[in-house]
Amino acid sequence: MSHPMSRPALEHAALPHAAPARVLALGAFLKNRACLVMGDEVVWSPLHGDLGTAAACAALAESAAALLAIAEHRCGPAPGAAPVDAIAHDLHPDFFSTRLALETAARLGVPALAVQHHHAHLAVVQAEQGGHGAGQGPWVGLALDGVGLGTDGTAWGGEVLCLRGAECTRVGHLPALALPGGDVAAREPWRLVAAVLHAAGRAAQIDPQLAPRVGTALAGGVATMLARDLNCPSTTSAGRWFDAAAGALGISTRQAEEAEAAQALEAEASAWMQSIGPARAAALRDATPGTLDLVPLVASLLAEAGSADDRGRGAARFHLALAGGLVAAVASAAAAAGTRDVALGGGCFFNRLLSGEIERGLLARGLRPFRPGRVSVGDAGLALGQAWAAGLRLRATHERTTAPEPAHAEEN
């Protein structure tokens, strides 16, 4: 156990209602931050950064030890009692946080519970709303971000989910987009433009459209990969669709930082909508049909990659059409689930234009959108959702195993 003076600075915050169990959650891969939930309190670690570095992994391990020390102190001297009921972690088996969770849980003799990334984003809202649907639900949720491993083994990131207590069901998602070259496509939006052209049946345009930007060899190589389905995993990531739109409009060919292309796309759209004034912006909003048929939408943006005015109009059209399609999908799922409550989570909700349009559309349909208010809507707040979802699962298991046997009528 670390010496108290060497422990990381921890942040204590209140929950509106008692958590369903005592859980240590080890957070996301990006912007990692761990937390401990006990009763009506959550204790946060510092922000460790991305777990791709040895320093971040070491910091997470140190924070986990410090959080467990607090839990042990609160438990008192009960012999053999574990300080927590479970360790929560991401579904991805290769993350350092997953390995640390498995090792720590085995040492303490408690379960290690994997929580799907987008389920955790929405469970943050469950935790912050406390008794409001936290135990029973249902909630319909919209989780939009860059990537998270899905329960089917593919990369998710544009998800409509239904939460009923501990249960989470995928009820809709954005269309899958090929990632030619795998992870490198997340850094090179032009590859996603090629994927859109291929999906639209316009593969012959990959070279003339993209060779002037990246060279004939690269454009031709990606066209071949797509044609032969070589190293082209697919994803439903909202972040990658934003990259594709930015690439199609010529706003971004390569990006050095995460979400750089999406932020540039939002800036173009917001500036253009502000320039045309509220009345014309409202008219454009009313005239733009919502859609989740994103292949033709993004492919059409190639024709708007000319002037700054064209790019701004195209960027705004993408935001409005996507928001409208998502609102319609969520409204349909909410009607099927019999709820008006909608949880919103994931890093794409840092996009003020998209989030504003989605919330406006949900309210117009009589739905009640909720998003994290006390913690980050992105990965830095994810651990709270992991802890809450794991706690609900533990409570549901306990209720099933302790429920009395149903009475049987006496035989005559």
N, C-alpha and C positions, 0 to 999 in steps of 0.2 A: 504494500500500500504506500502511495506517495506521502511524503511528509506534508503536513498541512500547509506549510509556507510555500511549497512548490506547486500547489494545486492551481489549476486555471481559475480565472475569475468566472463565477457562475452568476446567473441572473434568475431571481425568483419572481414569479408572477402568479396571480390568482386565476382560477378557473371558475366559471359561473356555477357549476355544480360539481359534486364529487366525481372523480373518474371511476370507471367501472372496475379498475384493478390497478395495482402498482406495477408500472411498466417502465423499463429503460429502453428508449428507442434510439437507434444509431444513425438515423438520417439518410440523406441522399448521397449519391456519388459526387455531384457538383454542388458547390456552395454548402458543404457538409456542416451540419450542426446537430448535436445530440440533445436529448432532453430526458428528464425523469418526471413521470406523473405519479402523484401520491395524493389521495384525497382530493381536496379542491386546490391543489398547488401544482404548478409546473416549474421545474428548475431547468434552465437552459445552460448549455455549454457556450463558450465563445464560438464564433464562426471559424471553422478550420480551413476553408477553401476546398479545392477539388481533391478527391482522394487518389488522383494520379501521381501525387508526389509523396515521397517517404516522410517529409515533414508533416504533411496533413494527416497521414495515417498515424504517426506517432502522437500527434496532438489529440486525435480522436481517442486513441487508447488511454491517454492520460486523463482526458475528460470523462471517459466511461468509468475509470477507477474513482475519480472524484465524486461523480454522481452516485455510484454505489456506496461510497463511504457515507454520504448523507443519508441514503436509504437505510444503511446499517445502524446509523445513530438513531434514526427515528423508530426503527423496529425494537430497540431495546435489547436486553441481554437474553432473549428467548433462545434456549439451546437448540441448535440445529435449524433455526428458522432462516429461510432465504430472505435477503433484503428486498427482493422484488418477486413478482409472480411470473414474469416472463421478460424476455429480451426480444424486442421487435426490430426487424431489419427489412431491407429491400428484397424483392423477389429474385434479383439477379444473383446467381450463385458465385460469380467470380469477383465480386466487389470485396475489398478489404473489410468493409463494415459487416458483410455477411459472415466472413470467416471469423471476425472478432465476436460476433453475436453467437455463433455456434460454439466457439471455445468457451466464452463466458457462461453461456447457459449450461453447458455440460459441467463446468466447474461448480456452479451453484446448484445444480440439480433442478433447474426449471426449464420450461419449454422455450425454444427459439422459434418465433412466429414470423413467417415471411408475409409482408403486406405489399400487394401490387402498387406500383408507383402512383398511378392515377387515382386509385382508391384512396391512398393516403392523402393526396392533395385535397380531395373532397371531405375526407374525415376530419380535416382541420376545421372545417365549417361546423361539422357535427360537434366537435369539442367546444368551439367557441360559443355555439348556441346553447350548449348545455342541455337542459331538459327539453328544449324545443326540438322534438323529433330524434334526439340523440339515442334513445334506447329502442324506439320502435320504427320511426320513419313513417312513411317512406320519404326519401329525398330523390329527386332527379338531379344529376350533376353533370356539369360540362367541364372537362379537364383538357386544357390546351397548352402544349409545351413542345419542347424539342424532341425528347425521346424518353421512353421508359419501357422496360421489358414487360410485355403483356402475358396474360395467363396462357395464351396459345403459343408462346415462344417467339412471337414476332415483335417488332418494334412498334409501340403505340405512341400516340401523342395528340390525337384529335378525337376524344372519346365522350360519348354520352353514356352515362352509367346510372343505374338505379340502386340506391342504398336502402335496405330495410334492416335496421339494427346492424348486426355483424355481417350480413350478407351483401355482396356487391355483384351486380349483374351488368354485363355489357349489352346495351340495347341499341347502340348506334355508333358510328364513327365516320371520320372523313375517308374519302377513297384512298386506297393504297397507291403509293408512288414509288417507283423503282429508284434505287440509289446506285447508279453505276459507279463501281469502284468502292462501294461500301461506305465506311466512315468518311472517306475523303470527300464524298459528295456534300457532306454537311459544311465543308469549308470552301466548296467551289460551286456556287449556284448555277453556273453555266451547264454543269452536268445534269441538273434537275430540269433545265430547259430542254435538253436533249431527251430526257425521259418523258417529258410532256409531249414533245413532238412525236416520239415513237408511239406513245399511247394513243395519240390522236390520229394515227395512220399517216403521219406526215414525216416519216423517217428520212425521206429523200431531201428534206429541207434542213437536216441537221448540219450538214457540211456548209451549204451556202449561208446559213444563219449564224453559225458559231465559229467557223474557221477564221473569219477576219478577226475574231476576238482572242482565240486560243491556238490557232494554227491548224493546218490540215491534218497533221498526224494525230493530234489529240482528239479533234472532232471526229475523225474517221475511226479511231480506236474505240471511242465511247459508242459510236453508232454500231460497231461490230459487237461490242459487249451486250448492248441492248437487243440486237437482232438474235444473238445466240443465248441470251439470258445467262451470261457469264459474270459472276460476282456482282449480281444486281439484286441484293435483298430489298424487300419492300418495307415501307413504313406508312402509317396513317398520321404521322407527325404534322401538326399544324405549323410548326416551325419550318419544316422543309417545304411546305406549300408557300409560305411567305418568301422563302429563299427563291423558289421557282418563279414567283411573280416578280420579285426584284430582278432576277436574272433576265426574264423575258422583256422587261422594260428597259434593260440596259443600265439599271441603277447599280448593280453589283455583279461582277464576274467572279471574283474571289473575295473572301472575307478573312481578316486576320483575327477577329474576336468573335466570340459567341454572340449571336443575334445582331451582328453589325448590319447585315443586309435587311433584316426585318425592321430595324430601327430606321434605316434610311428610307425604306418604303413607307413607313408610317409618317415620317417627316415630310416626304413629298406629298402624300395624300392630305395631311392636315393643313399644310401651307396652301395647297390648291383650294381646298374647301373653304378656308378662311378668306382667300382672295376673291371668291365668287359671291360672298355674302350669305347671310342666313336664309334669305328667301330662295335663292337658286340652289343652295345646299339642300334645303328641305324638299324642293321639287325633284332634285336628283335622287334623293333618298326614296321618295315615293315612286319614282320611275324605274328604279333599279330592282329587278326581280331577284329575290334571294335564291341561292342555289348551292348545292353541295356537289354538283357536276363540275368539278374544278378543272378537268382536263380542257374542255373547250374554252372555259373562262380564261385560264392562264395562257393558252395558245393564242387567243385573240389579242392578248396584250402585246404580242410581238409587233402588231401594226401600230402601236401607240408609243413606240420607243424612239420617237423623233424629237420634237421640241420639248422644252421643260413643261409647257402647258399640257402637251399630250401625255407626258409621263405622269404629271400630277393627276390628270383626269383618270388615267388608267389605274393608278395606285388607289385613288378614291373609289373607283368602281369595284376593284377587287375587295376592298374592306367592306363596302356596303353589301355586295352580293354574298360574301362569305358570312357576314353577321346575320343577314336575313335567312340564309339557309340553315345556320345553326339554331337560330331562334325557332324556326319552324320544326326542326328535328326535336328540340327540347320540349316544345309545346306538345307535340304528339306523344312523346314519351311520358310527360307529366299527366296527360289525360289518361293514358293507358294504366299508369300507376295509381291514379286517383289522388294526386297531390298537387299543390300549388307552389311548393317550396323547391327552389333550385339552388344548388351549391355550385359555386364557380371557383376554379383553382387552376394553377399552373402559370408558368412564366409568361405566356402570351397575354395574360391579363395585365401585365405592365404596359401594354399597348393601350393608351388612353382612348384612341379613336375606336378600336375594335371593342374594347370593354364597354365604352359608353353606348355604342350602337346595340350591343347585345343586351345590356341592361334596359335600355329604352324599349327595345322590342319585346322583351319579356314582360315588362310592366304593362305595356299596351295590350298584352294578351291576358292580363289579370293574374300573372304569376309573380312570385316574390323571390327575387334574386338575393342571395347572400354570398359574400366573399370574405376571406379572412380580414379581420380588422386589427388584431393585436400582434399578429406575426406576418411575415412575408407571404404573399400569394404564390411565390416561387419556391424553389427547392430549399431555401434557408429555413422555411417554416414547416417542411415536410415531416419532421420527426414527431411533431405533435399529432399529426394524423396517423402516423404509424402506431404511436402509443395508444391512441383512442380506439383505432380499429382492432388492435390486438386485445385491448381490454374488453371490448364488446364481445369478441370471440371467446375469451376466457369465461365471461359471465354467462354467455349462452350455453357453453359446454357444461358449466356448473349447474345451471338450471335444468338442463336435460338429464344430467346424471343424478340429481337429487329430487327430481319430481316424483311424487308418490305414484305407485302403480294404480292404474284405473280400476275402479271397483267393478266386480263382476256379479251379476245376478246369481243368487243361489239356485242350484238345480233342484227341481222338484223330483 
